[in-house]
Amino acid sequence: MLPRSGDVIHVTKAASVQFAAPMLFRVIRVHDWPTYEGWIWLDGYELNASGDAVERRSIFVQVSGLRAVGKAPDPRARNGRQPGLVSGTVQARTVRTNR
């Protein structure tokens, strides 16, 4: 599985011995740099248990050792509302005229 931008992957020592402590990683970029067969450079963010980015990193890993977790959640959709909307209701206004 070749990761793509936005993918969240589980990185363990199966990907590289430096990851004895597993981590979740959100991919920003997959570099096309020449490397050993089956290895890639990734730029992205290490994620905490809540899925929040805690550190930006570049990692060198074996593709065969990566496990897909899913797509990163859209931060704009966290609260279930569309950006720029205050609420889903329209407030009515009373207009008084003098007669």
N, C-alpha and C positions, 0 to 999 in steps of 0.2 A: 504494500500500500504506500504510494507516494503521497505524502500530505500536501494539502493546498492551503492557501491563505484563508484564515478563519477557522480552520480545523482545530479541534482540541484533541490532543493525544496524550496517552499515558506513556511516560518514559521511564524505563527501568534498566537494570544492569544487562538485560537482554539486548538493549540498544547500544550500551557502552558501559564498561566497568566503572566509570566515574559516577554512574547513577545507582549506586548501591541503595541509596534512599530514593524511592520512586517519587516522581512529581508529575503533575498535570502541566501541560504546556500548550499555549495558544499560538499557532503559527502565524507569523506576519509574512514571511518570505521564505521560499525555498531557493537557495542559491544554485546557479548552474556552474559553479566552480569545479574544475577537474579534481577528482578525489580518487581514492581507491574504489574498486568495484563494489557496489552495494552500500556505500557510505555517502552521506549528504551533510551539508551545512544548513542549519535552520536558524532564522532569526525569529524571536517571539517573546512571549511573556510567560514566566512561571506563575502559576495560579495557586491561590490558597484553597482551602476546603469549600469556601463560599463561591469560588469561581472568579474572584477578583484578582487582577494582576498585581503581583507584589514585586517583581523584578524583571527588567528586560535582559534577555540573554541571547547569545549566539551559541549553538551547540552543534557538535559533530557526532553523528549517530549512524548506526546501521539501520537501514530501512526495514529489514526483516524483523528487527526487535521492537518496532513501534506498534502500538495498539490504538486504534481509533476509539475515541470516546464520543465524539459528536461534533456538532457545530457550536461555535461560541454563541451565547445568547445575545440578541440585539439589545444593547443598553437602552435604546429608546423605548423598548417594549417592556421594561422591567415593571412599570407601574400599571401596565395594561391600557394606557391612554396614548393617543396620538400626540406627537409634539405640538405644542402651541395651543392645545385645547385646555380650557380650565375645567370644564365638566361636559358631560354628555347632554345636559339640559339647556334650554334657552330660557333666560329670565324675561318675564313680561314686565313691561313698563306701563305705568299709568300716566296718561298725559291729561292735565287739567287745563281747560280753557275758561276764560272769563267771558260771560255773556251778559 
